[in-house]
Amino acid sequence: MGEIRDYTVNFGPQHPAAHGVLRLILELDGEVIRNADPHIGFLHRGTEKLAEQKTWLQALPYMDRLDYVSMMANEHAYVLAVEKLLGITPPIRAQYIRVMFDEITRLLNHLLFLGTQALDIGAMAVFLYTYREREDLFDCYEAVSGARMHASYYRPGGVNRDLPDAMPQYQKTHPGSEKRLREKNAARQGSLLDFIEDFTLRFPGYVDEYETLLTENRIWKQRLVGVGVISPEDAVAAGFSGAMLRGSGLAWDLRKKQPYAVYDRMDFAIPVGTNGDCYDRYLVRVEEMRQSNRIIRQCVDWLRTHSGPVMADDGKVAPPQRNAMKTGMEEMIHHFKLFSEGFSVPPGEVYAAVEAPKGEFGIYLVSDGANKPYRLKIRSPAFAHLQNLGNLIKGHLIADAVSVIGNIDIVFGEIDR
């Protein structure tokens, strides 16, 4: 027999599960991983320093581009931090809208996780299924903000505008079936809330389809069960959060333990695993999608029956009404100064965190009383998960490294921030 030698190899940076920016140095004994050293920093964009050169409002769009699969959840943490410094509370309707879009964002994130995790392991169909649903959710983003991904919809003090009364509809662009066009637009005849409600009625059936394809599939279980195991004690010590922590059996969720917005009014459960492996984390995320669907439906029911403002009544933070700005000189000057110079925030420091789809996403802000942050630091959940990757894949085969990288659900925009 030939001699089996130890190898040190570069795993990446071209690996598709790592977005082309992870360099993972593997020490191999044959095909068994003895050690793994993730090199973080290929993508570094200096988001925290860039934000310190912008006004409080101009820094907001950077949040969308961190974890670019969890856009509005990132915005929520930032505006919560700014609101704590300002000492203002957004109107209750704005808080319900935020919670609804936080959960729509969670669905967007977990659908992408599920499709790409299956793709990494070799299952093609699920990826196409999950993108079918993501298109509907992106349409909700587009209806409310004008952008399909980087919405910049939340504002310190509330949200940019109220929910629209109409949904964009498919247009006939080439000769085809009128019947097919009517079917595609059937759920788009009413308001955004009508469209979201229709989606919440359809979505549980879609999740059933994903589970039919994967949950008891023996190949899927062979690739995930017993892979990437981490104990509850090690998960806490490593700073894990989100599904990575709940998969090990700890029911820690900021929406329940440290409620923000109107999560304390929502009826939902926290799914937890038992084994702390890739399969349990998959099951946790699938159940989280079902729970998010419940929360969205509760928000839709409340928003239908309660009207009101969506922005705090604070002239130093909120822009004047559009019609007033176009007819009054003082309002026009105020509008111009607010968006050119920004608003000042009282001196102080604050930390605000939300239960983002990947875990605890936190913003630490320091203000010196100026119109821009003095310091901004980001607590991204996936950074803690990635730096512990070596422990998760030690002793596994190279093929298992692909499963674990996809399973910890990393997006490098928030890691190399």
N, C-alpha and C positions, 0 to 999 in steps of 0.2 A: 504493500500500500504506500501511496505517496505520503510524504510528511505534511501534516496539517500545521500551517504557520499562522501566527497572529498578524493581523493587518490593522492599519489605521487608515481609514478612508474618509473622504468628504462626502457627506450625504447632502446633496444640494450644492449650490443654491437654486437649481432649476426644478426642484421637486414640485409637482403641481399642488400638493396639499399645503405647501408653505408659501404660495404666492410669489415664488421666485426670489425671496429675500432671506431665507434661513440657511445658514451654514451650520450643519450639524456634523461634528467630528466624532466618528464612531470607532471605537477600539473593538475589533472583532476576533473571536476565536472560531474560525470557520465561518458559519453563518450566525453564530450566537453573539449578541451584543454584550460585551463585558463592561463597557463604559460609554457614556455619550456626553459630549460637551457642546451645548448649544451656544453659538456665537451670535449675540444680539447686536444689531447696529447697522445692518446693511442699508436700511431704509431711512435712517435718521433725518428728520425734517425740521427739528427745532420748533415744534408747535408752541411749547410753553414760552419760549423767548419771543416768538413772533407775536403771540397774544399780548405780551407786555408792551408792545409798541402800538397797539390798537386801542380804540376806545372800548368801553365795556360792551357796547352793542356790536362793534365791528369784530370783536373776538369770538362772537357766538358762532359764525359759520365754520370756524376751525373745529368745533366740537363734532359737527356732522362728518368731518373727514378723518376723524381718528379711527374709531371702529365704524367703517363705512357700511356695515350691515345693521348697525344699531343706532341709527342717526338721531331720532328724536329722544331716545333714552339718554344719550350723551348730553343733548341740549338741556334736558330736564335737570341734571345734576348742576350744570353751570348756572342756570337761572335761579335755582334754589339757593345757591351760594350767594349770588348777587342780591337776591331778595332778603336774605338774612342780614347782610351788611346794611341794606337800605332800611330794613325794618318794615317792609310792606308785605301784605298778603294778597295774592291774586283773588279775583272773584270766584265764587264757588263753581260757576259754569265753566270758567277757564280750567279749574282743577279737574273737573270731570272730563273735559276735552283732552287734557294732558294724559290722564290715566288711560283713556280709550286709545290714544295714539301710542302710548308706551306699550300697551299690550298688542296693538297691531304691529309695532316694531319687533316685539318678542316673537310673534309669528313669522315675520320676515326673516329674522335671524335663525330660528330653529328650522324653518323650511330649507334655508340654504345649507345649514349644518347637515340636515338629513340627506339632502340630495348629493352633496359633495362627499359625505362620509360613505354613502353607497357607491359613488363613482370611484373613490379611491380603492375600494375593496373589489370592484369589478362589476357592480350592478348598474346598468345603464338606465333602466326604465324609470326608477324612482326620481332621478334627477329631472326628467321631463315632467313628471307629475307635479313635483313641488314648484317648479317654475310656472306652471299653469296657475296655481294659487297666488304666487308672488305677483303676478301681473295684475290681478284684481286689487291686491293691497297697494301696489305702487300707484294704481289709479286713484286710490283714496288719498295718498300723499299728494298726487298731482292736483286733485280737485281742491284741496284745502290750501296748498302753498304755491302751486304752479311748477313745482319741481318734483321729479319722480324719486329722487334719492336724497340729495342734500337740501332738505326742506327749509332750514332756518326759520321755522314756524313759531317756536316758543319765544317769548320775550320776558325780560324782567318785569313782573307785574301782570303777566297773563299770557295771551297768545296774540298773534298778529291780527287775526280777523276771525269772525264767527264762521260756523260751518255753512257751506254754500247750499242753496236750495235746488241746485241742478247738478247732474253728473255729466261729464263729457261722454259723448256717444260716438260709436264707430260710424265712419262715413263711407259711402260707396266710392271706392277709388278705381275700380275696374269692373268690367261686366261680370256679373256673378248672380248667385241666387239671392233674390229679395227675402226669401224665407229665412235663409241663414243669417242675413243681416238683422232681421227682426228678432231672431233668437238671441243673437249676441247682445242686442240692446234691450232685451226684455227687462232686465233688472236695473236698467239705467233711466227709467222713465220718471222716477221721482227724485228725491233729495239725496244728499250724501248719506244721511242716516238710514234712508230706505235701502240704499245699496249695501251698507255695512250690515244691516239687519238680515238682508237676504243672504249675505256671505256667511253670517254666523249660523244660519239654518243649514246651509250646504256643507260647511266645513267639517263637522264631525264625521260625515260620510267619507270625506276625502282622507281623514286620518285613519279611518277603518281600512281604506285601500292600501295606505302605506304599511299598516301593520299586517295586512294579509300577505303582502309581498315579502316582508322582512322578519317580523317578530319571531315566528316559529320556523323560519327558513334555516335548515341545518347548516348550510354554508355560512350564513350570516352569524349564527351562534358559534360556529367553530372559529371564526375570525375574531370574535369579540369576548366571549365568555372566558373569564380568567386572565384576560390580557390587560395590562396597565393597572394592576390592583394597587390601591393605596388605602391604608387604614384611616379611621376617623382621626386618631391622634396625629398621624403624620400629615393628614390633610390640613388640620388646624395649624400645626407647626409651620407648614409651608406657605400659609397665607391663602389657602384656597377659598373660593367662594362660589356662589351660584350652583349650577348642576354638578360641577366637579366636587363640591363639598357635600351636597345633598345625595349624590350617588353613593357616598360612603356611609349614609345613614343618619346624618345630622340635619335636622329640620330647621336650618337657619336661612331666613329669608327676610330682608329688610322691609318688605311690604307688610309683613306680620309683626316683626320684632321691633322695628323702628318706623312706624307708618308715616308716610308723607302724602301730600295731596289728600285724596279721599279714599285711600286704600283701606282705611279702618272701617269704611262703610260697605266694602265689597265682601261678598260671600264666595270664598274659593279655598281650595286645599293646597297644602305644600307636599308634592310627591317626593318620596325619599327612596333610596335603594338600600340594599343590605350588604352587598359584596364589594362595593367600591371598584368595580371593574368597568371596562368599556361598555359592556352590555347593559349594566344597571344605569349608567349615565345616558345611554340611548333611551332606555325606558323612561327615565325621569324627564327627559326633554319632550318625549312624545306626550306624556301626561300633562306636562306644563302647557303644551299647545291647547289641550282640551280645557284646562283651567283658564287660560287667557281668553279663550272663546267665551267662557261664562262671564268673565269680567267685562268684556266688550259689550256683550248683550245687556248687562245691567246698566252700563253707561248709556247705551242707546235708549233704553227705556226711560232713564232719568232725564236725559237731554230733550227727549220728545215733549215732556210735560213741564219743563222748567226753562224759562227764558231769563235773560238778564245780560249784563255787560260781560265782556271777556277780557277787559283790561282794567287795571287798577285806576282809580280816579285820582291820579297824582300828576299834575301838569309838569313836574320836573322830570318825570320818567316817561310818561305816555305822550305820544304825539297828539296834536289837536285833531278833531274830526276833519275828514277830507273836505266836506262841503264848507266848513268854517275856514279851513286853510285857504280855500280858493276864493273866498269873499272878504276875508278880514286881513288887514295889514299886520296886526299884532300876531295873529295866529300863523301867518306865513313866515314872519321873522322867527317865531318860536320854533316852527317846524324846521326851518333852515339851520338854526343854531343847534337844535337837538341832534340832527343827523350829520352835521359837520364837526361840531366840537364835542358832542356827546353830553352825558350828564356826569356829575361828580358823585362819588360814593363816600360816605363817612369813613374816617380811618378805623382800621380794625383788621382782624384776621378771622377766618371762618373755614370750616370744613363741612361740605354737604355731600351726601352719597345717596345713590339710588340703586335699586336692584335691577341692574341692566341685564339683558339676556345672557351675558357671559359671566355675570357675577357682580360684585360690588364695584361700581364705577364711582369714584369720588373726585371732587374738585376742592383743592385747598387754595384759598385766595387771601392775599394781603393787600389792603388798600392804604394809601397814604393821604387820602382825601382828594386825589386828582381825578381826572376824567378817564384814566386807564388803569389797569391792574399794576400794582407795584411788583407783585410776584404771583405767578399762577403755577401750581403743581398738580399733576394728574395722577390719580391712583387707578391704574388700569388693571382689571382682573386677570387678563391673559398673560401679563408680564410674570406674575407669580406662578401661573400654570406652566409657562414655557421654561422658566429657569429650573423647574423641578422635573423636566422631561427625562433627564438622565436616570432618575430613580424609577420612573414609570416604565421605561423600556429595558432596563438592565435585566439580562438573563433571557430576553426574548429574541426571536429571530428578526432578521432585517425586515421581512414582510410585515411583522407586527409593528415595527416603528411607523409604517404608513398608517396603520389602523389607529395608533395612539395619537399621532399628530393631528389626524382628522377629528378624532374624538374629543380632544381637549378644546377644539373649536377656537382656533387662534386667528386673529386678523392683525397683521403687522403694523397697520397704521397706528393703533393705540399702544403697541409695544415699543416701537422705535419712534416715539413721539418727539 
